[in-house]
């Protein structure tokens, strides 16, 4: 098998939860197994792969369990929820990959790295929390949490109150060198889950966890740059990026340059809650010396690598 290079694959939320009626742990494993099968296709063709992933729904589940059990047990801080999900999702991916390698007669090692991501403690996001997490509350409970625990809360379109936390930009992956050593040794790596566990540095350089949420694709771009990945793939819910998405004049893109991507952003083509951060993450990867990037859905990765589909982004 001819070696193709190193790829970072940022796996989207649809890799674990397909819809609201399939949310159990077994459902999530089944979905993960489907996605890992497509990634093994790629590994079998000679790619060494770092897999990153989202964790938003899983963190929400842990927070909800924590709230329901608060009368008996201590609640789980948000950064520890991130660590818990990295371990659990890493286990799912490791298990699925191991069994698929076994089925195909391949010999490959897989390792999950519980990953911390440094954010700037002076990031403006800390003054403007915007990311909703956890369950809905009534106004009295929301006010109690603000008073007792210093939460920031917002009223959510008449549905109740929710906690909001900051979403600062990632600056550095603490375990980047470990990931680099593993991938260059031929190990398949699962890392930077949920964008990494957010940590901040004090004046002396010591780190501590902070309750925040990091954009997973931005963190994936940072690790792709650090390990000098030959390819950065964002695996999401759509086969190709589109202009005028879901409009009568929708146009799918086979290829775009970084310059064109910036023009499309300026023209408002990409929604802030969906495609925009993915395109911005790809641009960040190129600004740090990236080579090529691909956006497609899991089942089309193999075809996209052969140039048959997907949206390719080039410098």
C-alpha positions in Angstrom: 0.0 0.0 0.0 1.5 3.3 -1.1 1.6 5.9 1.6 -0.6 8.9 0.7 0.3 11.3 3.6 -1.3 12.6 6.8 -4.9 13.7 7.0 -6.9 15.4 9.7 -10.6 14.6 9.5 -13.0 16.8 11.5 -16.1 14.6 11.9 -19.4 16.5 12.4 -22.2 15.9 14.8 -24.1 13.7 12.4 -21.4 11.1 12.8 -22.9 10.2 16.2 -26.5 11.3 16.3 -28.4 10.9 13.0 -31.8 12.2 14.4 -33.7 12.8 17.6 -35.1 9.3 17.7 -31.6 7.7 17.6 -29.8 9.1 20.6 -29.0 6.1 22.8 -25.4 5.0 23.4 -26.0 2.0 21.1 -27.5 4.3 18.4 -24.4 6.6 18.7 -22.1 3.6 18.4 -23.9 2.4 15.3 -23.6 5.8 13.7 -19.9 6.0 14.7 -19.3 2.6 13.2 -20.8 3.7 9.9 -18.5 6.8 9.8 -15.4 4.8 10.8 -16.0 2.4 8.0 -15.6 5.2 5.5 -12.5 6.4 7.3 -11.0 2.9 7.1 -11.5 3.0 3.4 -9.2 6.0 3.4 -6.7 4.4 5.7 -6.6 1.3 3.6 -5.6 3.5 0.6 -2.5 4.6 2.6 -3.5 7.6 4.6 -2.5 8.2 8.2 -5.4 9.9 10.0 -6.1 12.1 13.0 -9.9 12.0 13.7 -11.4 15.0 15.6 -15.1 15.1 16.5 -17.9 17.2 18.0 -19.4 16.5 21.4 -22.2 19.1 21.9 -25.2 16.7 22.4 -23.1 14.4 24.6 -22.0 17.2 26.8 -25.7 18.3 27.0 -26.7 14.7 28.1 -24.1 14.8 30.9 -25.2 18.2 32.1 -28.8 17.1 32.1 -28.0 14.0 34.1 -26.0 16.1 36.5 -28.8 18.5 37.0 -31.3 15.7 37.6 -29.0 14.1 40.2 -28.0 17.4 41.9 -30.1 16.5 45.0 -27.8 13.5 45.6 -24.5 14.1 43.9 -22.2 17.0 43.0 -22.7 18.5 39.6 -20.1 18.1 36.9 -18.3 21.2 35.7 -18.4 21.9 31.9 -14.7 21.2 31.3 -15.0 17.8 33.0 -18.0 17.1 30.8 -15.7 17.7 27.8 -13.1 15.3 29.2 -15.8 12.6 29.9 -17.1 12.9 26.3 -13.6 12.7 24.8 -13.0 9.4 26.6 -16.4 7.9 25.7 -16.4 9.0 22.1 -12.8 8.0 21.7 -13.7 4.5 23.0 -16.5 4.3 20.4 -14.2 5.2 17.6 -11.4 3.0 18.8 -13.7 0.0 19.1 -15.3 0.6 15.7 -11.9 1.1 14.0 -10.3 -2.0 15.7 -13.2 -4.2 14.5 -13.1 -2.8 11.0 -9.3 -3.4 10.8 -9.9 -6.9 12.0 -12.6 -7.5 9.4 -10.3 -6.4 6.6 -7.2 -8.1 7.9 -5.4 -4.8 8.5 -2.9 -4.3 11.4 -3.2 -0.7 12.7 -2.9 0.8 16.2 -5.4 3.4 17.4 -5.0 5.8 20.3 -7.3 8.4 21.8 -5.6 11.5 23.3 -7.6 13.5 25.9 -6.8 16.9 24.6 -6.6 20.4 26.2 -6.9 23.5 24.2 -5.5 26.8 25.4 -7.6 29.9 24.9 -6.6 33.5 25.6 -7.9 34.4 29.1 -8.5 38.0 27.7 -10.5 36.8 24.7 -13.5 39.2 24.2 -15.8 36.1 24.2 -15.4 36.0 28.0 -17.2 39.3 28.2 -20.0 38.2 25.9 -21.1 34.6 26.5 -23.3 33.4 23.6 -23.2 29.5 23.5 -26.3 28.0 25.1 -25.7 24.8 27.1 -27.7 22.6 29.4 -31.4 22.4 30.1 -34.1 25.0 30.0 -35.0 26.6 33.3 -37.8 28.8 34.6 -37.0 32.4 35.5 -36.7 31.7 39.3 -34.2 28.9 38.8 -32.2 31.0 36.3 -32.0 33.9 38.8 -30.9 31.5 41.6 -28.1 30.1 39.4 -27.0 33.7 38.5 -26.9 34.6 42.2 -25.4 31.4 43.6 -23.1 30.3 40.8 -22.4 33.4 38.7 -24.0 31.9 35.6 -24.8 34.0 32.6 -28.3 33.2 31.3 -30.6 34.2 28.5 -34.3 33.9 27.7 -34.7 31.6 24.7 -37.5 32.7 22.4 -40.2 32.1 24.9 -39.1 28.5 25.6 -37.5 29.3 29.0 -34.1 30.3 30.3 -30.8 28.7 29.4 -27.2 29.1 30.6 -24.8 30.6 28.1 -21.0 30.3 28.1 -18.2 31.9 26.2 -16.9 30.5 22.9 -13.3 31.8 22.7 -10.9 31.2 19.8 -8.4 28.3 20.4 -4.8 29.4 20.3 -2.8 26.2 21.0 -3.3 22.5 21.6 -1.5 21.3 24.7 -1.0 17.8 23.5 0.0 18.7 19.9 3.5 17.2 20.2 2.1 13.9 21.5 -0.4 13.8 18.6 2.5 14.6 16.2 4.7 11.7 17.6 1.8 9.2 17.4 0.7 10.1 13.8 4.3 10.0 12.5 4.7 6.6 14.1 1.8 5.3 12.1 -0.8 5.3 14.8 -4.3 6.4 14.0 -5.2 9.1 16.5 -8.5 10.3 17.9 -8.0 13.7 19.5 -9.2 17.3 20.0 -12.7 16.1 20.7 -15.3 18.9 20.9 -12.5 21.4 20.0 -10.5 20.3 23.1 -11.1 21.0 26.8 -10.7 24.7 27.2 -7.9 25.8 29.5 -6.4 29.2 30.2 -2.8 30.1 31.3 -2.0 32.3 34.2 0.9 34.7 34.3 3.3 32.0 35.3 2.2 29.7 32.5 0.2 27.2 34.6 -3.1 26.1 33.1 -6.6 25.4 34.5 -9.9 24.5 33.0 -12.4 27.1 32.2 -16.1 26.7 31.5 -16.4 27.5 27.8 -17.1 25.9 24.4 -14.5 25.9 21.6 -15.3 25.6 17.9 -14.2 22.1 17.0 -13.3 22.9 13.4 -11.0 25.7 14.4 -9.1 23.4 16.8 -8.9 20.8 14.1 -7.3 23.4 11.8 -4.7 24.1 14.5 -3.7 20.5 14.9 -3.7 20.0 11.1 -1.2 22.9 10.8 0.9 21.7 13.7 1.4 18.2 12.4 1.8 19.6 8.8 -1.1 17.5 7.5 -1.2 17.0 3.8 -5.0 17.1 3.8 -7.6 18.7 6.0 -11.1 17.1 5.6 -14.2 18.6 7.2 -16.8 15.7 7.2 -20.2 17.2 7.6 -23.9 16.7 6.7 -23.6 17.8 3.0 -21.9 16.2 0.0 -20.7 19.6 -1.3 -20.6 23.3 -0.3 -23.3 25.4 -2.0 -23.9 29.0 -2.8 -27.5 30.2 -2.2 -28.0 27.2 0.0 -31.5 25.8 -0.1 -32.6 28.5 -2.5 -34.0 28.0 -6.1 -30.7 29.3 -7.5 -28.5 27.0 -5.3 -25.1 26.2 -6.9 -22.8 23.4 -5.7 -19.1 24.0 -5.7 -16.6 21.4 -6.9 -13.6 23.6 -6.2 -12.7 27.0 -4.8 -9.6 28.9 -3.9 -9.0 30.5 -0.5 -9.5 33.9 -2.2 -12.8 32.8 -3.6 -13.9 31.5 -0.2 -13.2 34.9 1.4 -15.2 36.6 -1.3 -18.2 34.2 -0.7 -18.0 35.0 3.0 -18.0 38.7 2.3 -21.1 38.2 0.1 -22.9 36.4 3.0 -23.2 33.0 1.4 -22.4 30.9 4.4 -24.6 30.7 7.6 -22.9 31.5 10.9 -24.4 28.5 12.6 -23.4 25.9 9.9 -21.0 26.4 7.0 -19.3 29.7 7.9 -17.1 28.4 10.8 -16.1 25.4 8.6 -14.9 27.7 5.8 -13.2 30.0 8.3 -11.4 27.0 9.8 -10.2 25.9 6.3 -8.9 29.4 5.6 -7.0 29.3 9.0 -5.4 26.0 8.0 -4.2 27.5 4.7 -2.9 30.7 6.5 -0.7 28.4 8.6 0.8 26.7 5.5 -1.9 24.2 4.7 -1.8 22.3 1.4 -5.3 21.2 0.4 -8.7 20.8 2.0 -11.9 18.9 1.3 -15.5 19.3 2.6 -18.0 16.4 2.1 -20.1 13.9 4.0 -18.7 10.7 5.4 -20.1 8.3 2.8 -18.6 10.3 0.0 -15.0 10.6 1.4 -13.6 7.8 -0.9 -15.3 9.2 -4.0 -14.2 12.7 -3.2 -10.6 11.6 -2.8 -10.8 10.3 -6.3 -12.1 13.6 -7.5 -15.6 12.5 -8.1 -17.4 14.7 -5.6 -17.0 16.9 -2.6 -15.8 20.5 -2.5 -12.0 20.9 -2.8 -10.4 24.1 -1.4 -6.9 25.0 -2.7 -4.6 27.9 -1.9 
